[in-house]
């Protein structure tokens, strides 16, 4: 396996992970006020 191919696949995986985390964060409502008490 070439290094360039590995980096390309790794970059795609990172982008997918970012989208997944963004979706998870968007689903969770913000919990402000309850935490600081």
C-alpha distance matrix in Angstrom:
0.0 3.8 6.6 8.6 7.0 7.1 10.5 11.6 11.2 12.8 15.5 16.4 16.8 19.0 21.0 21.6 22.7 25.1 26.6 27.1 28.8 30.9 32.1 33.0 34.9 36.7 37.9 39.5 42.8 43.6 45.7 47.9 51.3 50.8 48.5 50.7 53.8
3.8 0.0 3.8 5.5 5.3 6.3 8.7 10.1 10.9 12.3 14.3 15.8 16.8 18.5 20.3 21.5 22.7 24.6 26.3 27.3 28.8 30.6 32.1 33.2 34.8 36.5 38.1 39.6 42.8 43.4 45.5 47.5 50.9 50.8 48.4 50.3 53.7
6.6 3.8 0.0 3.8 5.5 5.0 6.1 8.6 10.0 10.3 12.1 14.3 15.2 16.2 18.3 20.0 20.8 22.3 24.5 25.6 26.7 28.4 30.3 31.3 32.6 34.5 36.2 37.5 40.6 40.9 43.0 44.8 48.2 48.1 45.6 47.4 50.8
8.6 5.5 3.8 0.0 3.8 5.4 5.1 6.1 8.7 9.8 10.5 12.4 14.3 15.2 16.6 18.6 19.9 21.1 22.9 24.5 25.7 27.0 28.9 30.4 31.5 33.1 35.0 36.6 39.5 39.9 42.3 44.0 47.5 47.7 45.3 47.1 50.6
7.0 5.3 5.5 3.8 0.0 3.8 5.5 5.1 6.2 8.5 9.9 10.8 12.4 14.3 15.6 16.8 18.5 20.1 21.5 22.8 24.5 26.0 27.4 28.9 30.5 31.9 33.5 35.3 38.4 39.1 41.6 43.5 47.1 47.1 44.9 47.0 50.3
7.1 6.3 5.0 5.4 3.8 0.0 3.8 5.4 5.3 6.0 8.5 10.0 10.6 12.2 14.3 15.5 16.4 18.4 20.2 21.1 22.5 24.4 25.9 26.9 28.5 30.3 31.8 33.3 36.5 37.1 39.3 41.3 44.7 44.6 42.2 44.3 47.6
10.5 8.7 6.1 5.1 5.5 3.8 0.0 3.8 5.5 5.0 6.0 8.6 9.8 10.3 12.3 14.2 15.1 16.3 18.5 19.8 20.9 22.4 24.4 25.6 26.7 28.5 30.4 31.7 34.7 35.0 37.3 39.1 42.6 42.7 40.3 42.2 45.6
11.6 10.1 8.6 6.1 5.1 5.4 3.8 0.0 3.8 5.4 5.1 6.4 8.7 9.9 10.8 12.6 14.4 15.5 16.9 18.6 20.2 21.3 23.0 24.7 26.0 27.3 29.2 30.9 33.9 34.5 37.1 38.9 42.5 42.7 40.7 42.7 46.0
11.2 10.9 10.0 8.7 6.2 5.3 5.5 3.8 0.0 3.8 5.4 5.2 6.3 8.7 10.0 10.7 12.4 14.4 15.6 16.6 18.5 20.1 21.4 22.8 24.5 25.9 27.4 29.2 32.4 33.3 35.7 37.9 41.5 41.4 39.4 41.6 44.9
12.8 12.3 10.3 9.8 8.5 6.0 5.0 5.4 3.8 0.0 3.8 5.4 5.1 6.2 8.7 9.9 10.5 12.4 14.4 15.3 16.5 18.4 20.1 21.0 22.5 24.3 25.9 27.3 30.5 31.1 33.3 35.3 38.8 38.7 36.5 38.6 41.9
15.5 14.3 12.1 10.5 9.9 8.5 6.0 5.1 5.4 3.8 0.0 3.8 5.4 5.1 6.3 8.7 9.8 10.6 12.6 14.3 15.4 16.6 18.6 20.1 21.1 22.6 24.6 26.2 29.1 29.5 32.0 33.9 37.4 37.7 35.6 37.5 40.9
16.4 15.8 14.3 12.4 10.8 10.0 8.6 6.4 5.2 5.4 3.8 0.0 3.8 5.4 5.1 6.3 8.6 9.9 10.8 12.4 14.4 15.4 16.8 18.6 20.1 21.2 22.9 24.9 28.0 28.9 31.5 33.6 37.3 37.4 35.6 37.9 41.1
16.8 16.8 15.2 14.3 12.4 10.6 9.8 8.7 6.3 5.1 5.4 3.8 0.0 3.8 5.4 5.1 6.2 8.7 10.0 10.5 12.3 14.2 15.4 16.5 18.4 20.0 21.3 23.0 26.3 27.2 29.6 31.9 35.5 35.3 33.4 35.8 38.9
19.0 18.5 16.2 15.2 14.3 12.2 10.3 9.9 8.7 6.2 5.1 5.4 3.8 0.0 3.8 5.4 5.0 6.2 8.7 9.8 10.5 12.3 14.3 15.3 16.4 18.3 20.1 21.4 24.4 24.9 27.3 29.3 32.9 32.9 30.8 33.0 36.3
21.0 20.3 18.3 16.6 15.6 14.3 12.3 10.8 10.0 8.7 6.3 5.1 5.4 3.8 0.0 3.8 5.4 5.1 6.3 8.7 10.0 10.6 12.5 14.4 15.4 16.5 18.6 20.4 23.2 23.9 26.7 28.7 32.4 32.7 31.0 33.1 36.4
21.6 21.5 20.0 18.6 16.8 15.5 14.2 12.6 10.7 9.9 8.7 6.3 5.1 5.4 3.8 0.0 3.8 5.4 5.2 6.2 8.7 9.9 10.7 12.4 14.3 15.3 16.8 18.9 22.0 23.3 26.0 28.4 32.0 32.0 30.5 33.0 36.1
22.7 22.7 20.8 19.9 18.5 16.4 15.1 14.4 12.4 10.5 9.8 8.6 6.2 5.0 5.4 3.8 0.0 3.8 5.5 5.0 6.2 8.5 9.9 10.5 12.3 14.1 15.5 16.9 20.2 21.1 23.5 25.9 29.4 29.2 27.4 30.0 33.0
25.1 24.6 22.3 21.1 20.1 18.4 16.3 15.5 14.4 12.4 10.6 9.9 8.7 6.2 5.1 5.4 3.8 0.0 3.8 5.4 5.2 6.1 8.6 9.9 10.5 12.2 14.3 15.7 18.5 19.0 21.7 23.7 27.4 27.6 25.9 28.2 31.4
26.6 26.3 24.5 22.9 21.5 20.2 18.5 16.9 15.6 14.4 12.6 10.8 10.0 8.7 6.3 5.2 5.5 3.8 0.0 3.8 5.5 5.0 6.2 8.7 9.9 10.4 12.4 14.6 17.4 18.6 21.6 23.8 27.6 27.8 26.6 29.1 32.1
27.1 27.3 25.6 24.5 22.8 21.1 19.8 18.6 16.6 15.3 14.3 12.4 10.5 9.8 8.7 6.2 5.0 5.4 3.8 0.0 3.8 5.4 5.2 6.3 8.7 9.9 10.8 12.8 16.1 17.7 20.3 23.0 26.6 26.3 25.1 27.9 30.8
28.8 28.8 26.7 25.7 24.5 22.5 20.9 20.2 18.5 16.5 15.4 14.4 12.3 10.5 10.0 8.7 6.2 5.2 5.5 3.8 0.0 3.8 5.4 5.0 6.1 8.5 9.9 10.9 14.0 15.0 17.4 19.9 23.5 23.3 21.8 24.5 27.4
30.9 30.6 28.4 27.0 26.0 24.4 22.4 21.3 20.1 18.4 16.6 15.4 14.2 12.3 10.6 9.9 8.5 6.1 5.0 5.4 3.8 0.0 3.8 5.5 5.1 6.1 8.7 10.2 12.7 13.6 16.6 18.8 22.5 22.9 21.8 24.2 27.3
32.1 32.1 30.3 28.9 27.4 25.9 24.4 23.0 21.4 20.1 18.6 16.8 15.4 14.3 12.5 10.7 9.9 8.6 6.2 5.2 5.4 3.8 0.0 3.8 5.4 5.0 6.3 8.9 11.8 13.7 16.7 19.4 23.0 23.1 22.4 25.3 27.9
33.0 33.2 31.3 30.4 28.9 26.9 25.6 24.7 22.8 21.0 20.1 18.6 16.5 15.3 14.4 12.4 10.5 9.9 8.7 6.3 5.0 5.5 3.8 0.0 3.8 5.5 5.2 6.6 10.1 12.0 14.4 17.5 20.9 20.5 19.7 22.7 25.3
34.9 34.8 32.6 31.5 30.5 28.5 26.7 26.0 24.5 22.5 21.1 20.1 18.4 16.4 15.4 14.3 12.3 10.5 9.9 8.7 6.1 5.1 5.4 3.8 0.0 3.8 5.4 5.3 8.0 9.0 11.7 14.4 18.0 18.0 17.1 19.9 22.6
36.7 36.5 34.5 33.1 31.9 30.3 28.5 27.3 25.9 24.3 22.6 21.2 20.0 18.3 16.5 15.3 14.1 12.2 10.4 9.9 8.5 6.1 5.0 5.5 3.8 0.0 3.8 5.5 7.3 9.1 12.5 15.0 18.6 19.0 18.8 21.5 24.0
37.9 38.1 36.2 35.0 33.5 31.8 30.4 29.2 27.4 25.9 24.6 22.9 21.3 20.1 18.6 16.8 15.5 14.3 12.4 10.8 9.9 8.7 6.3 5.2 5.4 3.8 0.0 3.8 6.4 9.5 12.2 15.3 18.7 18.4 18.5 21.7 23.7
39.5 39.6 37.5 36.6 35.3 33.3 31.7 30.9 29.2 27.3 26.2 24.9 23.0 21.4 20.4 18.9 16.9 15.7 14.6 12.8 10.9 10.2 8.9 6.6 5.3 5.5 3.8 0.0 3.8 6.5 8.7 12.0 15.2 14.7 14.8 18.0 20.0
42.8 42.8 40.6 39.5 38.4 36.5 34.7 33.9 32.4 30.5 29.1 28.0 26.3 24.4 23.2 22.0 20.2 18.5 17.4 16.1 14.0 12.7 11.8 10.1 8.0 7.3 6.4 3.8 0.0 3.8 6.3 9.3 12.4 12.4 13.2 16.1 17.9
43.6 43.4 40.9 39.9 39.1 37.1 35.0 34.5 33.3 31.1 29.5 28.9 27.2 24.9 23.9 23.3 21.1 19.0 18.6 17.7 15.0 13.6 13.7 12.0 9.0 9.1 9.5 6.5 3.8 0.0 3.8 6.0 9.5 10.2 10.5 13.0 15.2
45.7 45.5 43.0 42.3 41.6 39.3 37.3 37.1 35.7 33.3 32.0 31.5 29.6 27.3 26.7 26.0 23.5 21.7 21.6 20.3 17.4 16.6 16.7 14.4 11.7 12.5 12.2 8.7 6.3 3.8 0.0 3.8 6.6 6.5 7.0 9.8 11.7
47.9 47.5 44.8 44.0 43.5 41.3 39.1 38.9 37.9 35.3 33.9 33.6 31.9 29.3 28.7 28.4 25.9 23.7 23.8 23.0 19.9 18.8 19.4 17.5 14.4 15.0 15.3 12.0 9.3 6.0 3.8 0.0 3.8 5.8 6.3 7.7 9.9
51.3 50.9 48.2 47.5 47.1 44.7 42.6 42.5 41.5 38.8 37.4 37.3 35.5 32.9 32.4 32.0 29.4 27.4 27.6 26.6 23.5 22.5 23.0 20.9 18.0 18.6 18.7 15.2 12.4 9.5 6.6 3.8 0.0 3.8 5.6 5.8 6.8
50.8 50.8 48.1 47.7 47.1 44.6 42.7 42.7 41.4 38.7 37.7 37.4 35.3 32.9 32.7 32.0 29.2 27.6 27.8 26.3 23.3 22.9 23.1 20.5 18.0 19.0 18.4 14.7 12.4 10.2 6.5 5.8 3.8 0.0 3.8 5.8 5.8
48.5 48.4 45.6 45.3 44.9 42.2 40.3 40.7 39.4 36.5 35.6 35.6 33.4 30.8 31.0 30.5 27.4 25.9 26.6 25.1 21.8 21.8 22.4 19.7 17.1 18.8 18.5 14.8 13.2 10.5 7.0 6.3 5.6 3.8 0.0 3.8 5.7
50.7 50.3 47.4 47.1 47.0 44.3 42.2 42.7 41.6 38.6 37.5 37.9 35.8 33.0 33.1 33.0 30.0 28.2 29.1 27.9 24.5 24.2 25.3 22.7 19.9 21.5 21.7 18.0 16.1 13.0 9.8 7.7 5.8 5.8 3.8 0.0 3.8
53.8 53.7 50.8 50.6 50.3 47.6 45.6 46.0 44.9 41.9 40.9 41.1 38.9 36.3 36.4 36.1 33.0 31.4 32.1 30.8 27.4 27.3 27.9 25.3 22.6 24.0 23.7 20.0 17.9 15.2 11.7 9.9 6.8 5.8 5.7 3.8 0.0
